[in-house]
Amino acid sequence: MERRLVLEARGLRKSFKDLVAVKDVSFHIAEGETYGLLGPNGAGKTTSIYMVCGLLERDAGHVMVDGREIDTRSTDAKAAIGYVPQDIAIYPDLTARENLFFFGSLYGMSGRELALRVDEILDTIGLRERAKDRSVEFSGGMKRRLNIGIGLLHKPRLLMLDEPTVGVDPQSRNAILESVEQLSAEGMAVLYTTHYMEEAERLCDRVGIIDEGEIKAEGTRAELVRLVGQRDRVRMGASGDLPAALAALEAAAGVESASMGEEHLDLIVDGADRALPALLAAAAGAGVSVHSVEVEEPNLEAVFLHLTGKALRD
């Protein structure tokens, strides 16, 4: 069954004097889907996010969140969004619980409803044992988790996370990623930006690659890889008549190129998972004993470099 769209952004444009920061950016996110918006610094990610949130007036385009139009003048419609910014936005002199109560009141929550929700969030972000400690005493990872908890207080339909793991320790980072996976599994739509490609690989159902204010490509990991024609790399650790095996493998179906080292054979293969049994048989038939096989599948980093000519952290 097709999932209901939570976010629809169409034809977003924004200029700052002579600089066109965002040019006709369009994307959508369904319930239970995590969408990664990836781009180098200055690509237009944050400007696009601000327009989606209604924090920045757009020059053109439309944004619908949970079926309602969003702009800078929207009030009730923005309640469907939980926004977690890059910069930590908490009050250091307040405890974790006090921060949550304060921001909950800004959402219009109060009384028993707010108290119960604060307890739920403290459990979700793993800060129940530190609820009475001032947040100034927290590690960077704990502050990030509290920041995310604030964005979740009012049970938004769309959660927007702008580089939520910057500067956190590995344990807190993993806790944040696990939380995002759980929220998506529970049906929340998530817009996720990151400078860590492995996070996008792990979390995102679909990815939009943005550069110079434009979406250069969009799709699932497999769709993006096919788009730029990436192939699997296979290394066979082997001994025996390597030149004969090289000739046999070069002629095998699915092999685009092959090369030979002192004790290995390197192949570029279209669909290694399908081709590998036949390749191993061809190597054995040529008098080679294969003692190890390593398969390196194409990844989003290769796609990103191909489309933008830059690394994600540039």
Secondary structure, 3 states (H helix, E strand, C coil): CCCCEEEEEEEEEEEECCEEEEEEEEEEEECCCEEEEECCCCCCHHHHHHHHHCCCCCCEEEEEECCEECCCCCCHHHHHEEEECCCCCCCCCCEHHHHHHHHHHHCCCCHHHHHHHHHHHHHHCCCHHHCCCEHHHCCHHHHHHHHHHHHHCCCCCEEEEECCCCCCCHHHHHHHHHHHHHHHHCCCEEEEECCCHHHHHHHCCEEEEEECCEEEEEECHHHHHHHCCCCEEEEEEEEECHHHHHHHHHCCCCEEEEEECCCEEEEEECCHHHHHHHHHHHHHHCCEEEEEEEEECCCHHHHHHHHHCCCCCC
